[in-house]
């Protein structure tokens, strides 16, 4: 299905569905069926109805329990923003900096090693390498900086940073924006997993005045194609949707259905992140409104019904700290990466919860928090062909018999940055 080519709902579904309709459609998904596009769109338009939300959440939780019982996972990680230079100018982003900004920074390999050593000392397993899109295309000064360090490209910087992390005892996960097939092939042997938020399949948001107008790497077809290449290369992959940047219900449904289709075709998507937009001072969208909690919870539940059950459903706990029990009750089974060492450089205004506090909150909601690495337990134990031999051996050495995190340092009460 092409981006935003969602079929219009038939006349029978243009009337708001009843709770009985929602329960019947959701029950069919719980029993192994798939939510039809017109059903998903009808439910999306009714998420303000508490009865509809309750029906969807109950079904979503049933799917979650069937897959992972009472377990909820988290990855204790470090966040290394290798460079915050980026050629895109998204209207909501504070991460990207211009080369002449005092905040612009490209990590040296020595700085990478220093952060990795801090992660090892606090029991972290995942080294998240996150950076701006294709800065060498936009900035000559950045190309000169790389050359002065003996690096030919950003891809070489990522490769060397990941190699350094592996040598020091951590498992890299890279999110570097759009990468070519050749770049993905180069980086696969030094990464446990990789990712690219699909964000949205809306081409409308790339039009003049839209949040992605000055962001060529947010072209939906380009992002979808990278997902496909990652699938062809058998790379364990993270995707996700960004809620509230101006997209409509049909575009949200299409985005989730596109992720679902990619997951079913290639079997490589480990997790999908359901990330609500929060306006940031100093951006063009600083006056935009965030989605209310009811809407976010409704979309989390609907996402669980649209996505294949084996795709883990993740919600960042620092972006929904006031509704963690509701997110868990709506089918969330993973909190993503939480760091005791580094801040969330994408959302620096939203501090990570301390891991011991997150464990307490998860337990209070009736669930058990288990730590994982950048790869989920069932992938470590059951999908050996998705990993380079070196990475596969390291994954097993950092995992217990169930595939969950096993480490020398288990400082579970280490406060988050």
DODREN-149712 format. One record per atom (N, C-alpha, C, O, CB): x, y, z. Coordinates in steps of 0.1 Angstrom, whole numbers, plus 5000, padded with zeros to 4 digits. Glycine has a CB too. Example, Ala and Ser with C-alpha at 12.3 -4.5 7.8 and 13.67 -1.06 7.14 Angstrom:
! residues 2
513249435078 512349555078 513249675078 514249675085 511349555090 512849785071 513749895071 512950005079 513450115080 514149945057 
//
This chain:
! residues 417
500849885000 500050005000 500950125000 501850135008 499050005012 500650224991 501450344990 501050435002 499950425008 501150414977 501950525006 501650615017 500350695015 500050755004 502750715019 499550695025 498250765026 497250725016 496350805013 498450915026 497350605010 496350555000 495350475008 494850375003 497050474989 494950515020 494050445028 492650455021 492150565018 493950495042 491950345019 490650345013 489650415022 489750405035 490150205010 488650485016 487650555024 486750455031 486550345026 486750645015 486350485043 485450385050 484150375043 483550475038 485250435065 483650255041 482350235035 481250305043 481350335055 481950095033 480050335037 479050405043 478550345056 478250415066 477750415034 478650215057 478250145069 479050185081 478650175093 478249995067 480350225079 481250255090 481450405091 482250445100 482550185087 480750485084 480850625086 480050675098 480350785103 480450705073 479150595102 478450615115 479450565126 480050455125 477050545116 479550645137 480450605147 480150465152 479050435155 480350705159 481150375154 480950245159 480450245173 480850335181 482150155157 479750145177 479350125191 480350055198 481350005192 477950055191 480250055211 481149975219 481149825215 482149755215 480949995234 479949775212 479749635208 480549615195 481149505194 478249605206 480449705186 481249695174 482749685177 483449595172 481049815164 483249775186 484649775189 485049645196 486049585193 484949895199 484149595205 484549465212 484549355202 485349265203 483449445223 483649355192 483549245183 484749245173 485449145171 482249245174 485149365168 486249375159 487549345167 488449275162 486349515153 487749395179 488949365187 489049225191 490149165191 488949455200 487949155194 487949015198 488448935186 489248835188 486548965202 488148965174 488548895162 490148905161 490748815157 487948945149 490649025164 492149035164 492748955175 493748885172 492549185166 492248955187 492748875198 492748725194 493648655198 491948895210 491848685186 491748545182 492648515170 492648405164 490348505178 493448615165 494348585154 494048655141 494748635131 494448445152 492948735141 492648805128 493348935127 494148965136 491148825128 493049005117 493649135115 492549245114 491449215109 494449145102 492849365119 491849475119 491849535105 492849575100 492249575130 490649535099 490549595086 490849745086 490649805096 489149555080 491249795074 491549935073 490250025077 490450125084 492049975060 489149985072 487950065075 487550055089 487050155095 486750025066 487749945095 487449935110 488450015118 487950085127 487549785114 489650015114 490650095122 490350245121 490450315130 492050065116 489950285109 489650425107 488450465115 488350575120 489450455092 487450375115 486250405122 486550415137 486050505144 485150305120 487350325142 487750325157 488550455160 488350515170 488450205160 489450485151 490250605153 489450735155 489750825163 491250625141 488350745147 487550855149 486650855161 485950955164 486650865137 486750755169 485850735181 486650725193 486150685204 484950625179 487950755193 488850735205 488450825216 488950805228 490250755201 487750935214 487351015225 486150955233 485850995244 486851155220 485650845228 484550775235 485250675245 485950585241 483650695225 484950695258 485650615268 485350475267 486150385269 485250665282 484150435263 483750295261 484550235250 484950115251 482250285258 484750305239 485550255228 487050225233 487650125230 485550345216 487550325240 488950315245 489050195254 490050125253 489350445252 488150175263 488150065272 488149935265 488849835268 487050075282 487349925254 487249795247 488549765240 488949655240 486049805237 489149875234 490349855227 491549815236 492349735233 490749975218 491549885248 492549865257 492549725263 493549655265 492549965269 491349675265 491149535271 491649435261 492349335265 489649515274 491349455248 491849365238 493349375236 494049275235 491149385224 493849495236 495349515235 496049445246 497149385244 495649665234 495549465258 496149395270 496149245269 497049175273 495549445283 495049195263 494949045261 496048995251 496648895253 493549005256 496249075241 497249035231 498649045238 499448955236 497249135219 498849155246 500149165253 500449045262 501548995262 500249295260 499449015270 499548905280 499848775273 500548685278 498348895289 499248755261 499448625254 500848615249 501448505248 498448615242 501448735246 502848735241 503848735252 504848655251 503048855232 503748815262 504748835272 504248825286 504948865296 505448965270 503048775288 502448755301 502548885309 502048985304 503248645309 503148885321 503149005329 504449075328 504749175335 502948965344 505349035319 506649095318 506649215309 505949225299 507648995312 507349315314 507549445306 509049465306 509749445317 506749565313 509649505295 511049515294 511549655293 510749755290 511549435282 512849675296 513549805294 514949775291 515549675295 513349885308 515549865283 516949845280 517749955287 517550075285 517149855265 518649915296 519550015303 520650055293 521449975289 520149945316 520650185289 521550215278 522250345281 522050415291 520650235265 523150385271 523750515270 523250575256 523050495247 525250505271 523150705256 522750775244 523950855239 524350955246 521450865247 524450825228 525550905222 525150975209 524950905199 526750805219 524951105210 524551175198 525851205190 526451315191 523751315201 526251115181 527551125174 527751265168 528851315169 527651015164 526751315161 526751455157 525351505157 524351435153 527351465143 525151635161 523851695161 523751785149 522751875149 523651775174 524651775139 524451845127 523451765118 523551645118 525751875120 522551835111 521551755103 521151845091 521051965093 520351715112 520951785080 520551865068 519051895068 518551985061 520951805055 518251825077 516851855077 516451965087 517251995096 516051725082 515352025085 514852135093 513452105097 512552175093 515052275087 513252005105 511851975110 511352085119 512152135127 511851835117 510052115118 509552235126 509452205141 509152305148 508252265120 509652085145 509452055159 510752015166 510751985178 508451945161 511852015159 513151955164 514052055171 514252165166 513851885153 514552025183 515652105189 516952035189 517952085193 515252135203 517051905184 518251835183 519251885173 520451905176 517951685180 518751915161 519651955150 520152095153 519452195157 518851955137 521452115151 522152245152 522852285139 523152195131 523152235164 523152415138 523952455126 525352455130 525752465142 523452605122 526252445121 527752435124 528252555132 529252535140 528552425111 527652675131 528152785138 527552805152 527852895159 527952915130 526652705156 526052715169 527052665180 527852575177 524852625169 526952735191 527852695202 527552555207 528352495214 527752795214 526352505204 525852375208 526152265198 525952145201 524452375211 526652305187 527052195176 528152115181 529152165187 527352265163 528051985180 529151895185 529151765177 528151705175 528951875200 530351725173 530551595167 531551515176 532651565178 531151605153 531151405181 531951325191 533251275185 533251235173 531151215197 534351285192 535551215189 535451065193 534551035202 536851285195 536250985188 536150845193 536650825207 536150735214 537050755184 537450925212 537850915226 536650955235 536450895246 539051015228 535851055230 534651085238 533650975238 533050945248 533951215232 533550905227 532650785226 533150685236 532350625244 532650725212 534450655237 534950555246 534650595260 534350515269 536450535244 534750725263 534550775277 533150745281 532850705293 534850925278 532150775273 530750755276 530450605277 529750565286 529850815266 531050525268 530850375269 531450325282 530750235289 531550305257 532550365286 533150325299 532150355311 532050275320 534550375302 531550475310 530550505320 529350415320 528850385331 530150655319 528950375308 527850285307 528150145312 527350085319 527450275293 529350105309 529749975314 529849975330 529449875336 531149935309 530350085335 530450095350 529050095357 528950055369 531150215354 528050135350 526650135356 525750025350 524550035352 526050275353 526349925344 525549805340 524849815328 523849745325 524649775351 525149915319 524349935307 524849835296 526049795296 524550075301 523949795288 524349705277 524249765263 525049735254 523549575277 523349855261 523049915248 523650045247 523550135255 521549925246 524450065235 524950195232 524150245220 524350205209 526550185229 523350345223 522450405212 523250515205 523650615211 521150465218 523550485192 524250585184 523150665176 522550605167 525250515174 522950785179 521850865173 522450995167 523251055174 520650895183 522051035155 522751145149 521851205138 520851155134 524051115143 522251325134 521551395124 521651335110 522551255108 521951535123 520751365101 520751305087 521751375078 521651505076 519351315082 522651305072 523451345061 524051485063 523951565053 522651335049 524751515074 525251655075 526351685065 526551805062 525851675089 527051585060 528151605050 527651665037 528351725030 528951485048 526351635034 525751695022 525551845023 525751925014 524451625018 525251885035 524852025037 526052115042 526052235039 523852035048 527052065048 528052145055 529452105051 529952005055 527852145070 530152195044 531552175040 532452175053 533352095053 532052285031 532152255063 532952255075 532952125082 533852085088 532452365084 531752055081 531651915087 532551815079 533251735085 530251875088 532551825066 533351735058 534851765061 535651665062 533151765043 535251885063 536551915067 536951865081 538051815083 536852065067 535951865090 536151815103 536451665103 537351615109 534951845113 535651595095 535851445094 537151415088 537851335093 534651385085 537551495078 538851465071 539951495081 540951415080 538951555059 539851595089 540951625099 541151515109 542151495115 540651755106 540051425111 540151315120 540451185113 540351075119 538851305128 540751195100 541051075092 539850995088 539950875086 541950995100 538651055088 537450985085 536951035071 536951155069 536351005096 536450935063 535950975050 534551005049 534051065040 536250855041 533750965060 532250985059 531650975073 532350925082 531650895049 530451015074 529650985087 529550835089 529650795101 528351055086 529350765079 529250615080 530550555087 530450465095 528950545067 531650605083 532950565089 532950605103 533450525112 534150615081 532550725107 532450765121 531550665129 531950625140 531950905122 530350635123 529450545130 530150405132 530150355143 528150535123 530750355121 531350225122 532450225133 532450125141 532050195108 533350325133 534350325143 533850335157 534350275166 535350435140 532850415159 532250435172 531550305177 531750265188 531150545172 530850235168 530250105171 531350005175 531249925184 529350055160 532350005166 533449905169 534149935182 534449835190 534549915158 534250055186 534850095199 533950045210 534349995220 535150245200 532650065209 531650025219 531749875221 531649825232 530250065215 531749795210 531849655211 533149605218 533049515226 531849585197 534249675215 535549635221 535449655236 536049585244 536649715215 534749765240 534649795254 533549725262 533449745274 534549945256 532749645255 531749565262 530349605261 529549565269 532149555276 529949685251 528549725249 528149695235 528949675226 528449875252 526749685234 526149645221 525449765215 524549815220 525149535224 525949805203 525449925196 524049895190 523749795185 526449965186 523250005190 522050025182 522150155176 522250255182 520750005191 522150155162 522350285155 521050335149 520250255142 523350265144 520750455151 519650535144 520250655138 520450755145 518450565154 520650645125 521350755118 520550815107 521150875098 522650695113 519250805108 518450855097 518550765085 518750645086 518850995093 518450825073 518350745060 519750695057 520750775056 517850835049 519850565055 521150505051 520850425038 519850365036 521650415062 521950415030 521750345017 522050195020 522350155031 522850395007 521750115010 521949965012 523449945015 523749865024 521649894999 524350015008 525749995011 526150035025 526949965031 526650075001 525550135030 525850185043 525350085054 525950055064 525250325046 524150035051 523549935060 524349805061 524649745071 522149905056 524849765049 525749645048 527049665056 527449575063 526049615033 527549785055 528749825063 528549815078 529449775085 529349955058 527449865082 527249885096 526649765103 526749745115 526250005099 526049675096 525349555102 526349475110 525849435121 524849465091 527549445106 528449365115 528849425128 529349355137 529649325107 528649555130 529049615143 527749665150 527949755159 530049735140 526649625147 525349665154 524549535157 524449445150 524549755145 524049545170 523149445174 521749465167 521049365164 522949435189 521349585165 520149625159 520249765154 521149845157 518949615169 519249805146 519249945140 517849995139 516949915142 519949945126 517650115136 516250165136 516150295128 517050365124 515850185149 514850325124 514450445118 512950465121 512150385116 514750445102 512650565128 511250595130 510550625117 511050725110 511050715140 509550555113 508850595101 508150725103 508150805093 507750485097 507750755115 507050885119 505650895113 504650895120 507951005115 505650915100 504350925093 504450895078 505550915072 503851075095 503450845072 503450825058 502750935051 502450925039 502650695055 502451045058 501751155052 502751235043 503651295048 501251245063 502451235030 503151325021 502751475022 503451565019 503051275006 501451485027 500951625029 501851705039 501951825037 499551615035 502351645049 503251715058 504551765053 505251835059 503451625070 504851715040 506051765033 505751885025 506651945019 506651655025 504551925024 504152045016 504552175023 504852175035 502652035012 504552285015 504952415021 504052445033 502852435032 504752525010 504652485044 503952515056 503852395065 503552405077 502652565053 504252275060 504152155068 505452135076 506452195073 503952025060 505452045087 506552035095 507751965089 508951975093 506251955107 507551895077 508651835070 508951895057 509651835049 508251685068 508552025055 508752085042 510252105039 510752085028 508052225042 511052135049 512452155048 513252025052 514352035058 512952275056 512651915051 513251785056 513151685045 512251595045 512551735069 514151685035 514051585024 514151445029 513651355022 515151615015 514751415040 514851275045 513651225052 513551115056 516051265054 512551315053 511351275058 510351235047 509151225050 510751385067 510751225035 509951175024 509451035027 510350945028 510651185010 508151005029 507750875033 508250765025 508650655030 506250875033 508250775012 508650665003 510150625006 510550515005 508450694988 510950725009 512350705012 512550625025 513350535026 513150835012 511750665034 511850595047 511250455047 511850365053 511050675058 510250435039 509650305037 510750215030 510850095034 508350305029 511350275020 512350195013 513550145022 514050035020 512950275001 513950235031 515050185040 514550075049 515249985052 515550305049 513250085053 512749965061 512749845053 513149735058 511249995065 512449845040 512449735031 513949675030 514149555030 511849765018 514849765028 516249715026 516749655039 517349545038 517149835022 516449715050 516749655063 516149515064 516849425070 516349735075 514949495060 514349365060 515049265051 515249155055 512949375056 515449315039 516149225029 517449185035 517949065033 516349295016 518149265043 519449235049 519349165062 520349135069 520249365051 518149145067 517949075080 518549155091 519449105099 518448935080 518149275093 518649365104 517549375114 516449425110 519149505098 517749335126 516649365137 516449515137 517349595139 517149305151 515149555136 514849695133 513749745142 512849675147 514349705119 513949875145 512949955153 512350055144 513050125136 513650025165 510950065144 510250165137 509350235147 509450215159 509450105125 508450315142 507550385151 506750495144 507050535133 508250435163 505850555152 504950665147 505150785156 505250765168 503450615146 505150905151 505151025159 503751085158 503251125147 506251125153 503151095170 501751135170 501651285173 502251335183 500951055181 500851355165 500551495169 501251605162 501351715167 500651515183 501951575150 502651675143 501851735132 502351815124 503951625138 500551705132 499651765121 499051665113 498251695104 500451855113 499251535115 498651435107 497251405111 496851445123 499451305108 496451355103 495051315106 494851175109 495851095108 494151365095 493651135113 493450995117 493750895106 494350795108 491950975121 493350925093 493650835082 495150815080 495650705077 492950885069 495950925082 497350915080 497950835092 498950765089 497951055080 497450845104 498050765115 497750615112 498550535114 497350815128 496450595108 496150455105 497050395094 497550285095 494650435102 497250475084 498050435073 499550405077 500150305073 498050535062 500050495086 501350475091 501550345098 502450265096 501750595100 500550315107 500650195115 500450075106 501049965108 499550195126 499550075096 499349965087 500549945078 500849835075 498049995079 501250055075 502450035067 503549965075 504149875070 502950175062 503750005088 504649935096 504249785098 505149695097 504749995110 502949765100 502549625101 502849545088 503249425089 501049625104 502549605077 502849535064 504349495062 504649385058 502349615053 505149595066 506649565065 507049455075 507849375071 507349695068 506449455087 506849355096 506349215092 507149115093 506149385110 505249205086 504749075081 505549025069 505748905068 503249085078 505949125061 506649075049 508049035052 508548935046 506649195039 508749105060 510149085062 510549015075 511548955077 510949205060 509649025085 509948965098 511049025106 511648965115 510148825097 511449155103 512649215109 512349325119 513249375126 513449275098 511049365121 510749475130 510549415144 509549355147 509449555125 511449445153 511349405167 510349475174 509549425182 512749425174 510249605172 509449695180 508949815173 509549855163 510149745193 507849865177 507249995172 507050085183 506450055193 505949975164 507650205182 507550315192 506250395189 506150445178 508850395193 505450415200 504350505199 504750635206 504650635219 502950445204 505150735199 505750855205 504950975204 504651015192 507150875200 504351035214 503651155213 504551275212 505551285218 502751175225 504151365203 504851495201 504551585213 503451595218 504351565188 505651655217 505551755227 506251885222 507351875218 506251715241 505551995221 506152115216 507252165224 507352155236 505052225215 508252225217 509452265224 509652415221 509452465210 510652185219 510052485231 510452635230 511452645219 512452565218 510852695243 511352755211 512352785201 512152725188 512952745179 513652755207 511152645187 510852575174 509652645167 508852715174 510552425176 509452615155 508252675147 506952625153 505952685152 508352645133 506952505159 505752445164 505652455179 504952375186 505752295160 506352555185 506252575199 504852605205 504652575216 507252685203 503952655197 502652695201 501652585198 500452595202 502152825195 502052475192 501152365189 500752295202 501552295212 501852265179 499652225201 499152155213 499552005213 499551945202 497652165214 499851955225 500151815226 498751735226 497751795229 500951785239 498851615222 497651535223 497351505238 498251495246 497851395216 496051505241 495651475255 495951325258 496051245249 494251505258 496051295271 496351155275 495351055270 495750945266 496351145290 494051085270 493050985265 493350955250 493250835247 491651045266 493751045242 494051025228 495250935227 495250845218 494151155221 496250965234 497550895233 497250745237 497650655230 498650955242 496550725248 496250585253 495450515242 495650395239 495450595266 494450585236 493650525226 494450485214 494250375209 492550625221 495450565210 496250525198 497250415202 497550335193 497050645193 497650405214 498550295218 497750165217 498250065212 499050315233 496550165222 495650045221 495350005207 495449885203 494350065229 495050105199 494750075185 495950025177 495849935169 494150205178 497150085181 498350035175 498649885178 499049805169 499550115180 498349845190 498449705194 497549615186 497949505182 498149685209 496449665182 495449585174 495849585159 495549485152 494049635175 496549685154 496949695140 498249615138 498349545127 497049835136 499149625147 500449565145 500449415147 499649365155 501549635154 501349335141 501449195144 501749175159 502449255164 502449125135 501249075165 501449055179 502849035183 503249065195 500648935184 503748985174 505148965178 505949095177 507049085182 505748865168 505449205172 506149325172 505849395186 504749425189 505649425161 506949415193 506749475207 506249615206 506649695196 508149465214 505449655215 504849795215 505549875226 505549835238 503349785218 506249985222 507050055231 506550195233 506050265223 508550065226 506550245245 506250385248 507350445257 507650395267 504850395255 507950555253 508950615261 508450665274 507550755274 509650735253 508950615286 508350655298 508550805302 507850855311 508950565309 509550865297 509851005300 508851095293 508751215296 511251045297 508151045282 507151135275 505751105279 504851165274 507351105260 505551015289 504250985294 504250945309 503550855313 503550875286 505151025316 505350985330 504150985339 504050925349 506451075336 503151065335 501951085343 500850975340 499850975346 501351215341 501150885330 500150785326 500750645324 500250575316 499450835314 501850615331 502450485329 501450365331 501450275323 503650475338 500650365342 499750255344 498750245332 498350135328 498950275357 498250355327 497350355316 497950295303 497350225296 496750495313 499250335301 499950285289 500150125290 499950055280 501250355288 500450085302 500549935304 499249865302 499249765296 501149905318 498149925307 496849865306 496349875291 495349805288 495849935315 497049945282 496649955268 497549875259 497449885247 496650105264 498349795265 499149695257 500649725256 501249645249 498549695244 501149825262 502649855261 503349745268 502949705279 502949995267 504349685262 505149585269 506649615269 507449535273 504949455261 507049735266 508449775266 508549925268 507750005263 509149735253 509549965277 509750105279 510850165271 511250285272 510050135294 511550085263 512650135254 513850145262 514150085272 512250265248 514750235258 516050265264 515850365275 515350475273 517050305255 516450345287 516450435298 517850435303 518450335306 515450395309 518450555305 519850565308 520150625322 519550725326 520550655298 521050555329 521550615342 522750705340 523350755349 521950505352 523150725327 524350795324 524050925316 524651025319 525350705316 523250915306 523051025297 521551065296 520650995300 523550985283 521351195292 519951245290 519451195277 520151135269 519951395291 518151225275 517451205262 517751325254 517151425255 515951175264 518751315245 519151435237 518151475227 518151595222 520451405230 517151395224 516051435215 515051515223 514451605217 515451315208 514751475235 513851535244 514451575257 514151515267 512551445246 515451665257 516251685269 515451745280 515851745292 517351785266 514251805277 513351865287 512651755295 512051785305 512351955281 512751635291 511951525297 512951425303 513451335296 511051455287 513251435316 514251345322 513851195322 512651165324 514651385336 514751105321 514450965323 514050935337 514451005346 515650875319 513150845339 512850805353 514050715358 514650655350 511550715353 514250725371 515250635377 514750495375 513550465376 515450675392 515750405372 515350265369 514650195381 513650125379 516550185365 515050225393 514450165404 512950215406 512050135410 515250185417 512750345402 511450395403 510550335392 509350315394 511450555402 511150325380 510350265369 509950125373 508850075369 511150265356 510850045379 510549915383 509349915394 508449825393 511849845389 509450005403 508350015413 507050045406 505949995410 508750115424 507050145397 505750185391 505250075382 504050055381 506050305382 506049995375 505649885367 505049775376 504049715373 506849825359 505649755387 505149655397 503849695403 502949615404 506149625408 503749825406 502449875412 501249855402 500149845406 502650015416 501549855389 500549845379 500249695376 499349665368 500949915366 500949605383 500649465381 501549385372 501249285367 499249445377 502749445369 503649385359 505049375365 505349435375 503649465346 505849295359 507249275363 508249335353 508149295341 507549115365 509049415357 510049475348 511249385347 511849345357 510449615354 511649355334 512849275331 513749355322 513249425313 512449135325 514949345325 515949425316 516349335304 516549215305 517149465324 516549405293 516949335281 518149415275 518449525280 515849325270 518749365265 519749445257 519049505245 517749525245 520849355252 519749555235 519149615223 518349515215 517649555205 520149675215 518449385218 517749285211 516849205221 517249175232 518649185203 515649175217 514649105226 515048965227 515648905219 513249115220 514648905239 515048765242 514748665231 515648585228 514448725255 513548675226 513148565216 514048575203 514148485196 511748575212 514548695200 515448715189 516748655191 517348585183 515548865185 517348675203 518648615207 518548465206 519448405202 519048665221 517448405211 517348265212 516848195200 517148075197 516448225224 516148265191 515448205180 515648255166 515148205157 514048205183 516548365165 516748415151 518148445149 518648555147 515948545150 518948335149 520448355147 520848415134 521848475133 521148215149 520048395123 520348445110 520248595109 520648655098 519548375099 519748665119 519648805119 520848875124 520848995125 518448845127 521948805127 523048865133 524348815127 524548705123 523148835148 525348905126 526648875123 527248785134 526848805145 527549005121 528048685130 528548585141 529148655153 528848605164 529548495134 529948755151 530548825162 529448885171 529548875184 531548935157 528448955166 527449015174 526548905180 526248915192 526549105165 526348795173 525548685179 526148635191 525548605202 525248575169 527548615191 528248565202 528248655214 528048615225 529748535199 528348785211 528248885222 526948895228 526748915240 528749025216 525848885220 524548885225 524248775235 523748795246 523448875214 524748655231 524548535240 525348555253 524948515264 524948415233 526548615252 527348635264 526848735274 527148725286 528748675260 525948825269 525348925277 523948885281 523148975287 525349065270 523448765278 522148725281 522048595290 523048515289 521348695268 521048585298 520848465306 520148355297 519948375285 520048495319 519748245303 519248135296 517848175289 517448115280 519048015305 517148275295 515948325289 516048435279 515148475273 515048375300 517348485277 517548585267 517548725273 517748825266 516548575257 517248745286 517248875293 518648915296 519548835296 516348875305 518749045300 520149095303 520849025314 520248995325 520049245305 522049005312 522948945322 524249025322 524849045312 523248795320 524649085334 525749175334 526549155347 526049095357 525249315333 527749205347 528549195359 528149305369 528149275381 530049215356 527749425363 527349535372 525849535372 525249565361 527949665368 525149525382 523649525383 523249635392 522549605402 523049395386 523549755389 523149865398 521749915395 521550025390 524249985396 520749835399 519449865396 518849995402 517850045397 518549755400 519550045412 519050165419 519850285414 519750395420 519150155434 520650275404 521350385398 520350485393 519550455385 522350335387 520550615397 519650715393 519850755379 521050755374 519750845402 518750785371 518950825357 519450965357 519351045366 517650815350 520150995346 520651135344 519451235343 519751355341 521551145331 
//
